């Protein structure tokens, strides 16, 4: 008998670090999505969180195309995914595509931080989703030009990721051994001394 969604969720929880927001440890990227719709109220809440992310010159360059299951938008986003992602993401009740305006509105100069700012907004979005009991999975595996054509996205907008959003289901519903193994494996992260430096490649000493 396979593991339940609840059992997997316990395995995926990070070891709490004192003073760090619990939702950061609770968030993880599931692929098994339950056949349960996301309410309009909760969908609005995750975008409200994204709205308050910081951005260069307060440009707020992010745009999200939201496809709710059963709509043409959901189908078009799904169609733009690579086959590996299509096999599981099609079950997600919501598929989001994040894009960013590549120029500043006040002077039309290139905004070199547009995608960075989109990433910040998406981080707020997925953390808010976790706080609401939702799960998200961000994907780089999609055809950008296909998405641009299918969704009528004009030039001057750069792509971030596709985000599947919904409620977690039992891993066995994935029906694929590779996916199930990934879904039930413990999470791992690099230790701080591998990416926090006092000088290049010299770990910061905590005092």
C-alpha positions, 0 to 999 in steps of 0.5 A: 500500500502506498503512502498517503498525501498526509504521510508524504507531507510530513516527510517533506517538512524541513527541519525548523530553524529558530525564528524562520517563518514556519510556512517556509519550511512547510512549502514544497513542490508536489506533483500529485494534485487532487480533483478539488477546485481552488476557490476564487477567494483563495486564488485572489489571496495568492495574487494579493500576496504577489502584488506586495512583492518588491520591485525595481522602481516599484515597476511591478513588471509581473503579469500572470495568465491564470488558467482554471481547469476546464477553460481554454486558457488552462488547455493552452498552458498545458499544451505549451508544457513539455510532455514530462510535465503534461502527464501530471500538471494537467490534473492541477486545477489551476495553471499559471504562467508568469511573465515580466515586462522587459522595459520600465514604464517611466522611460522605456529603458530596459529593465534588467531586473524584471524577471528577478522581480517576477521571481520575488512575486512568485515566491510570495505567491507560493508561500501564501498558497502554502499558508492556505493549505495549497500546494504549488509546483513551478516549472521551467519545462515549457515551450516559450514561443508556443506559449507566446503564440497560443496565449497572444503574449506580445513581444517585450515580455519575458518568461518566468515559470509555469506554476501548477496550483491546487491541493495535494493528492496521494502519490500513487495517483501519479501512476508513474514510478519515477514520479512517485519516487520523487514525490516521496523522497525527503527534501535536501538543501545545501548547508549555509556555508556553501552559498553564504560568503564573507569573500568569494568561496570563503564562508561567512563566520556566524558570530 
